[in-house]
């Protein structure tokens, strides 16, 4: 029997990488959330997308992103990615367009996003 502790952090589960182009105002709001917990940009984007999925009827899918966008990478939990893939198929928008729309909706419902409490509180104070 080994007495060594496992190295590294525990797994966050099955995830799939995705890229989106967030409009600059949306990315600025995401950055405010990230400032409460540096290093979690991808996690914040994934959490906002999850909250956005709960209110997908509010999503506005842009077919062609404006010039004022910021490329953003995330690793979506597999159930979220599967739901995004279904939206891609049903809306005929790209995965990046769908994620950007969900993040924008998620920002309006940040209190429902699966984020650490201190991150949500920072967003609600701004």
PyMOL commands that set and color helices and strands:
alter all, ss='L'
color gray80, all
select helices_A, chain A and resi 24-35+41-54+56-58+78-91+95-108+110-112+117-125
alter helices_A, ss='H'
color red, helices_A
select strands_A, chain A and resi 15-23+69-77
alter strands_A, ss='S'
color yellow, strands_A
deselect
rebuild
show_as cartoon
